[in-house]
Amino acid sequence: MKIGVFICHCGSNIAGTVDCGKVAEIAKDYPDVVMAQDLMYACSEPGQDAVVKAIHEHSLDGVVVASCSPRMHENTFRRAVERGGLNRFMFEMANIREHVSWIGKDMGANTRKAADLVRAAVEKLRLARPLLPKHFEINKRVMVIGGGVAGIQAALDLADGGLDVVLVEKRSSIGGKMAKLDKTFPTIDCSTCILGPKMVDIAQHPKIKLMAYSEVDKISGYVGNFEVSVRKKATYVDWDKCTGCGLCTEKCPSRKAPDEFNENVAPGRAINIAFPQAIPKRATINADYCLRLTKGKCGVCSTVCPTEAINFEMKDELVTEKVGAVIAATGFDLFDPKAYGEYGAGRYPDVITSMQYERMLSASGPTGGHIKRPSDGTEPKNVVFIQCVGSRDKSKDRPYCSGFCCMYTAKQAIQTRDHIPDSTAHVFYIDIRAFSKNYEEFIDRAREEYGVNYVRGRVSKIYPDNGKLIVRGADTLMGKQVEVEADLVVLAVGGQPSAGAPDLAEKLRISYDKYGFFMEGHVKLRPVETNTAGVYLAGACQGLKDIPTSVGQGSAAAAKVLALFSHETLESDPQIAQINEARCVGCGKCVSTCPYQALRLKEARNGQIKAEVLETVCQGCGICTVTCPVGATQLQNFTDDQILAEVNSLCRTWKEESLR
């Protein structure tokens, strides 16, 4: 075998602490290495051309490149090797940037370690063999999970691109958090006026199948061929008959049900339509509060319904949808401010959340757009906003910045003055983070044009006094404690992952972080892709973000799917598990441990039970390899022999150094 070795300087990233020329000289003495050279930038076009040229000149059978992380440039070099006429898997990469140069400054030690890693890569490559991918047919339908603004944008882009789309939304209407907003920053334009046309487009688009009040129950399959079981929850209303007239809601005697859309600012009815612009505009019965379903009484809604749409016998229904790709756009939930006992949320009626205040500001809200104190219904003259409630606070396990709170607080402070001209708005903040186009100018406008009083400091306590709320905090710029008498306190709550996000991640077989946000494939290079082929991310499920960024990510995820489906067939990665049936004892341990359900037991020709790999499902994680008690399962290109060859090369090197 003839192997060529290339050592990358990466400018000074590697060469600053590694003698790349010396590593190349050392590599020339490794078994089967016929040439070795150092390159300034191996990933550049001249660097790749040098690799291709060396393959032809030295008739190389394999190539080792020592540079940065394989996550960044492994595919780059594999394509270069393929252009040189070799099988792309006759290539090995040694990471001497993240694993060597970036973690130490000792030139001598780093050079020796880099040489050791190159030697291990050479030993592994010596046992490699060419691998060939397989091609398979794809189903060009897409499922979008989540009907917020990101999911809506993704669905419309996909449908406009000619693909059939299934949009699954767990609530009775699409629209997400944006549908609850009165205005949007920094333009103070009507939120529903922006979102409404897109919601209508979803309902009317011939390529989009909307499944509202539904949740994903189970997902199986692989990229290009997913099978998704969707649970259509019982609404107790036949949506094919319901016209959304609202008569049932008007006559319903059960008036203590929670009104989730209006953030429980006022009690709701047991049967209701989420909001006037809801899509689909259909009624839904809350079974926990319906007198007919809980006590066997009432039935007024059934009596007054002109289309006889009420069906108290309705049950959940499971529907199977076959799709080729999935976009997760499940959004976020708001932090529960009751965790801050010193703020009195839940104890003092005049301490409310920013979203509750948003519903007060909205003309379609429970107060008709009038700001009222929940305690007595009077108009507040002194409103205090407290930022970073559930954000940037390690004590509440929320160290991250939610990103949009500074801006929506400024928007609400401006709206307060618009609604109540003689009112005063105070904002307690830690730092102002106005990071996007026209955002900083918007903050300045709140201060200068609307006279919003910004106080830099944390609030330590809120307590009632003679019908008012006393807000005690610190002004760190003035270096003193301050107290503000407030009629109404608005807590700018941060965001957190949607309830059930980790459970959905398990079903999708994708990663999520310690908080529950879905993990992208690469934070910079693959921001809307996941570690599972065919599953993409859009919006705040991946990390909290504002409306423009969510819309952009929805379009980006749609573009990725359109690119994926631009081919008639897809190519599988051959670096997957392989079963040696002669050694397999059919114990099934590999089947039970596979996170991708890529293995199953089958009956062989001789009647014995053997394990089988579903090649298109396997992601090459290697868990089955280490689980198999008899070594019957091997991971292509990462076999036990290859791994042991790497380890043995390092052990020999350390032994040789110890004898010197």
Sequence and secondary structure as in RCSB ss.txt:
>XXXX:A:sequence
MKIGVFICHCGSNIAGTVDCGKVAEIAKDYPDVVMAQDLMYACSEPGQDAVVKAIHEHSLDGVVVASCSPRMHEN
TFRRAVERGGLNRFMFEMANIREHVSWIGKDMGANTRKAADLVRAAVEKLRLARPLLPKHFEINKRVMVIGGGVA
GIQAALDLADGGLDVVLVEKRSSIGGKMAKLDKTFPTIDCSTCILGPKMVDIAQHPKIKLMAYSEVDKISGYVGN
FEVSVRKKATYVDWDKCTGCGLCTEKCPSRKAPDEFNENVAPGRAINIAFPQAIPKRATINADYCLRLTKGKCGV
CSTVCPTEAINFEMKDELVTEKVGAVIAATGFDLFDPKAYGEYGAGRYPDVITSMQYERMLSASGPTGGHIKRPS
DGTEPKNVVFIQCVGSRDKSKDRPYCSGFCCMYTAKQAIQTRDHIPDSTAHVFYIDIRAFSKNYEEFIDRAREEY
GVNYVRGRVSKIYPDNGKLIVRGADTLMGKQVEVEADLVVLAVGGQPSAGAPDLAEKLRISYDKYGFFMEGHVKL
RPVETNTAGVYLAGACQGLKDIPTSVGQGSAAAAKVLALFSHETLESDPQIAQINEARCVGCGKCVSTCPYQALR
LKEARNGQIKAEVLETVCQGCGICTVTCPVGATQLQNFTDDQILAEVNSLCRTWKEESLR
>XXXX:A:secstr
  EEEEEE TTTTTTTTS HHHHHHHHTTSTTEEEEEEES TTSHHHHHHHHHHHHHHT SEEEEEES HHHHHH
HHHHHHHHTTS TTSEEEEE IIIIITT   HHHHHHHHHHHHHHHHHHHHT       EEE   EEEEE  SHH
HHHHHHHHHHTT EEEEEESSSSS GGGGG SEETTTTEEHHHHHHHHHHHHHH TTEEEEESEEEEEEEEETTE
EEEEEEE   SB TTT     HHHHH     B  TTTTTSS B SEE S TT SS   EE TTT HHHHHS   H
HHHH TT  B TT   EEEEEEESEEEE   EEE  GGG GGGTTTTSTTEEEHHHHHHHHSTTSTTTT    TT
T    SEEEEEEEETSSBGGGTB S  SSHHHHHHHHHHHHHHHSTT EEEEEES     STTHHHHHHHHHHTT
  EEEES EEEEEEETTEEEEEEEETTTTEEEEEEESEEEEEE EEE TTHHHHHHHHT  B TTS B  SBTTT
BTTB SSTTEEE GGGSS   HHHHHHHHHHHHHHHHHHTTSSEEE  S SEEE TTT     HHHHH TT  EE
EEE TTS EEEEE TTT     HHHHH TTS EEETTS HHHHHHHHHHHHHHHHHHHH 
